[in-house]
Amino acid sequence: MEISKILKEGLKRTNKSQKEIGVVNHFSKSAVSNYFNKGHVPTNVAIDIAKQLDDYDTSNAVASEWFNILKTFDGDRFEKDALSLDAFTDFESKQSHDVYVKDSIRKLIADNRVDKDEEASIDHFIDEELDNVIMRMGRLVALCKLRDETLMTVFKHRMKYYVKQHYMSKDNLSKSQLLTLERR
């Protein structure tokens, strides 16, 4: 999807105007019109507009489109309520676990090499595990929305713990991530 369309849909959802976005971000009237109507949107501008809209769906779509970040499931396959979200999350988790056990994925990972038949098993497990991860992300995002936070904000708060537990190496963090750690 074109970034300008994503931003335009975000405007509609948030009931904000192009003029409001332009004023806050110091964009000219013609620049704003181009961003929302002609599709020529620089990355930093799209990020600024998405932040200004403060709309999860817009931010998620921009990130997914440009940065190849996983988009959480938001289709009409299930209702947007806690029970159906939990049911589908549990279903995907069980499917992933069943394939992991049935196809002896732990052994394949430990062996660190596979034949053609085993490649098919790994491919099947990867598909099921991706479904599982995205459903769990969807549940996390729903919980974050309740707290009026983004998943990234929660992750930044949790990074210090991850480093302390040696889940993440402090040596491999970016400068901005290191600053986040120092501020906590």
Number of C-alpha atoms within 10 A of each C-alpha: 8 14 23 20 16 21 26 17 15 22 21 11 13 12 10 14 12 18 14 14 19 17 12 11 14 11 17 12 13 9 15 22 16 14 22 21 15 14 15 15 20 10 13 9 15 23 16 14 24 24 13 15 23 13 14 17 19 26 21 16 23 24 17 14 16 11 10 10 12 15 16 20 15 12 8 7 9 13 11 12 9 11 11 13 18 15 12 18 21 15 15 21 19 15 16 21 16 14 18 20 12 10 16 14 17 10 11 16 11 8 9 7 9 13 8 8 8 15 13 13 18 20 11 15 22 15 11 20 20 15 21 22 17 17 23 21 18 20 19 16 18 19 15 16 13 10 9 9 14 17 18 11 10 12 11 15 14 13 20 19 13 15 15 11 10 10 10 14 11 16 8 9 14 10 9 9 14 15 11 14 18 9 6 10
